[in-house]
Amino acid sequence: MKAKLRTPQPACTPMLPGLLEYRIGDCGVVLADIPPNSVPLILTDPPYGDAAKPLYEWLAQWASRVLIPGGSLICFTGQSRLNRDMRIFGEHLKYWWLLTMKHGRSQRLPGKFVIAGHKPVLWYVKDFRRGEEFVSDLLISPHRNKQEHPWGQGTGGVDQLIEVLTSRGELIVDPFAGTGYWGIIATSMGREWIGADLAPGGGVLMQQPRRDIKHAGSVVGSQRQGEGAKTAPEEKALR
Ligand SMILES: C[S@@+](CC[C@H](N)C(=O)[O-])C[C@H]1O[C@@H](n2cnc3c(N)ncnc32)[C@H](O)[C@@H]1O
């Protein structure tokens, strides 16, 4: 097991195979050292809304640098800014497919007058898509992970994407990692994972006996200490 520890950690027994590293700070800063052409899969769920536009611009540029040729960016996003996000990603990466994550429960969206039963998940690649395994474009989310993190998406379909788009030992990066739950899924499947967030996601990741946490100016703790590009309630309703 590789582990990057920047602070003294209590002795613990590794529970999961592979690297799991959670970096605290702005993703543009704490992921700046990821080498070009080194990441087979970026699997992430950024904040939504107008205020988040610069994060999508950063993500598109950064992904085009760090993805290996044939690597994938899978980005959960919202319906209301979908055309903006596709325009941004399309400037740097090649569009591959629009996946759909089915909500456990439909949601009425005031203002849009839509009952939303699913959300878009964008799939872009760097130059081409490596591999020929079939991927279902319907991601089922049996439950949401709201107990662990207010924005958690549940696990539905994420394991399938990890399985098909990466091999054992390969690296997955999540610049907006929240709970880090996807990191636990990834490492339990034998992948390496690096996640970043402005503040520790708390919950499930923090309960793990090993916490490979890298400081980048923020306070580490089991409570959220900072704020991201937070989504206003009315924006959240339109995600
Ligand atoms: C939609 S949530 C991610 C949820 C995650 N998939 C989970 O399962 O918990 C978006 C996350 O982006 C984080 N975030 C916002 N701006 C950020 C930034 N500049 N750098 C790193 N993380 C940021 C927020 O703190 C929030 O946890």
The ligand as an SDF file (V2000), in Angstrom:
LIG
                    3D

 27 29  0  0  0  0  0  0  0  0999 V2000
  -21.6370   18.1670   -5.1810 C   0  0  0  0  0  0  0  0  0  0  0  0
  -20.4500   18.1100   -3.9090 S   0  0  0  0  0  0  0  0  0  0  0  0
  -19.5830   16.5810   -4.1660 C   0  0  0  0  0  0  0  0  0  0  0  0
  -20.3090   15.3800   -3.5740 C   0  0  0  0  0  0  0  0  0  0  0  0
  -19.5100   14.1060   -3.5920 C   0  0  0  0  0  0  0  0  0  0  0  0
  -19.6310   13.4360   -4.8890 N   0  0  0  0  0  0  0  0  0  0  0  0
  -19.9640   13.1660   -2.4750 C   0  0  0  0  0  0  0  0  0  0  0  0
  -20.3420   12.0090   -2.7860 O   0  0  0  0  0  0  0  0  0  0  0  0
  -19.9490   13.5660   -1.3350 O   0  0  0  0  0  0  0  0  0  0  0  0
  -19.3060   19.3220   -4.4390 C   0  0  0  0  0  0  0  0  0  0  0  0
  -18.1270   19.5070   -3.5170 C   0  0  0  0  0  0  0  0  0  0  0  0
  -17.2180   20.4300   -4.1170 O   0  0  0  0  0  0  0  0  0  0  0  0
  -16.5240   21.0810   -3.0750 C   0  0  0  0  0  0  0  0  0  0  0  0
  -15.8480   22.2550   -3.6500 N   0  0  0  0  0  0  0  0  0  0  0  0
  -16.3940   23.4470   -4.0360 C   0  0  0  0  0  0  0  0  0  0  0  0
  -15.4420   24.2720   -4.5110 N   0  0  0  0  0  0  0  0  0  0  0  0
  -14.2710   23.5940   -4.4450 C   0  0  0  0  0  0  0  0  0  0  0  0
  -12.9240   23.9050   -4.8020 C   0  0  0  0  0  0  0  0  0  0  0  0
  -12.5820   25.0880   -5.3380 N   0  0  0  0  0  0  0  0  0  0  0  0
  -11.9620   22.9610   -4.5980 N   0  0  0  0  0  0  0  0  0  0  0  0
  -12.2830   21.7560   -4.0680 C   0  0  0  0  0  0  0  0  0  0  0  0
  -13.5440   21.4060   -3.7110 N   0  0  0  0  0  0  0  0  0  0  0  0
  -14.5260   22.3120   -3.8890 C   0  0  0  0  0  0  0  0  0  0  0  0
  -17.6060   21.3710   -2.0510 C   0  0  0  0  0  0  0  0  0  0  0  0
  -17.0330   21.5720   -0.7680 O   0  0  0  0  0  0  0  0  0  0  0  0
  -18.4640   20.0940   -2.1390 C   0  0  0  0  0  0  0  0  0  0  0  0
  -18.0910   19.1570   -1.1450 O   0  0  0  0  0  0  0  0  0  0  0  0
  1  2  1  0
  2  3  1  0
  2 10  1  0
  3  4  1  0
  4  5  1  0
  5  6  1  0
  5  7  1  0
  7  8  2  0
  7  9  1  0
 10 11  1  0
 11 12  1  0
 11 26  1  0
 12 13  1  0
 13 14  1  0
 13 24  1  0
 14 15  1  0
 14 23  1  0
 15 16  2  0
 16 17  1  0
 17 18  1  0
 17 23  2  0
 18 19  1  0
 18 20  2  0
 20 21  1  0
 21 22  2  0
 22 23  1  0
 24 25  1  0
 24 26  1  0
 26 27  1  0
M  CHG  2   2   1   9  -1
M  END
$$$$
